[in-house]
Amino acid sequence: MNQRIKQLLGQAYDEAVPETWTTLSSEQLGRVYEKFAELIVQECAQVAHNTQYKHSPAHTVGDCATAIKEHFGVGMSTEDKKTLIKELLGVKND
């Protein structure tokens, strides 16, 4: 697994549920790391290849990066997330 993914997952555990370090074995944590990395990579690849997220005819790396951030709701306000979810689900604002 990529070292950066390990660092990010460790940071997530530290910030969200620090008590897990004392309740999970290193083998259990390793399995969680591997599965987490696999799921993130699969999801990013799916977004990158999903034509729904291609914003322009000249698809750029920036478009792909933006689509992945939007997909995961990174750097978005709560209101922007709500709007995106409604758009993805086809919900119209009346």
C-alpha positions in Angstrom: 0.0 0.0 0.0 1.1 3.5 -0.8 2.9 5.2 2.2 0.8 8.4 1.8 -2.4 6.4 2.1 -1.1 4.8 5.3 -0.3 8.2 6.7 -3.8 9.6 5.8 -5.6 6.6 7.3 -3.5 6.9 10.4 -4.3 10.5 10.7 -8.0 9.7 10.2 -7.9 7.2 13.0 -6.0 9.6 15.3 -8.5 12.4 14.8 -11.7 10.4 14.6 -11.3 7.4 16.9 -8.0 7.4 18.7 -9.1 4.6 21.0 -9.0 2.1 18.2 -5.2 1.9 18.5 -5.6 0.2 21.8 -8.5 -2.1 20.8 -7.4 -3.4 17.3 -4.4 -5.6 16.7 -1.7 -4.6 14.3 -3.0 -7.4 12.0 -6.5 -6.0 12.1 -5.3 -2.4 11.4 -3.2 -3.8 8.5 -6.3 -5.4 7.0 -8.3 -2.1 7.4 -5.4 -0.2 5.7 -5.4 -2.5 2.8 -9.1 -2.5 2.3 -9.3 1.3 2.7 -6.6 1.9 0.1 -8.3 -0.6 -2.3 -11.7 1.1 -2.0 -10.3 4.6 -2.4 -8.3 3.7 -5.6 -11.3 1.8 -7.1 -13.6 4.8 -6.4 -11.2 7.3 -7.9 -10.7 5.1 -11.0 -14.4 4.8 -11.4 -14.9 8.6 -11.2 -12.0 9.2 -13.6 -13.6 6.9 -16.2 -17.2 7.9 -15.7 -18.3 10.0 -18.6 -20.8 11.7 -16.3 -18.0 13.6 -14.7 -16.3 14.8 -17.9 -16.8 18.5 -18.0 -15.5 19.5 -21.4 -14.4 18.0 -24.8 -10.8 18.7 -23.9 -10.7 16.5 -20.8 -7.9 17.7 -18.6 -6.2 16.3 -15.5 -7.7 19.3 -13.7 -11.2 18.2 -14.8 -10.5 14.7 -13.4 -9.1 16.0 -10.2 -12.2 18.3 -9.8 -14.5 15.4 -10.4 -12.9 13.2 -7.8 -13.0 16.0 -5.2 -16.6 16.7 -6.0 -17.4 13.0 -5.8 -15.9 12.8 -2.3 -17.2 16.2 -1.3 -13.6 17.5 -0.5 -13.3 21.2 -0.2 -17.1 21.8 -0.6 -19.5 23.7 1.6 -22.4 21.8 3.0 -24.7 23.7 0.7 -22.6 22.7 -2.3 -22.6 19.1 -1.2 -26.4 19.2 -1.0 -26.7 20.7 -4.5 -24.3 18.1 -5.9 -26.2 15.2 -4.3 -29.5 16.6 -5.7 -28.0 16.9 -9.2 -26.6 13.4 -9.1 -29.9 12.0 -8.0 -31.9 14.0 -10.5 -33.8 15.9 -7.8 -35.2 19.3 -9.0 -35.5 22.3 -6.7 -39.0 23.7 -6.8 
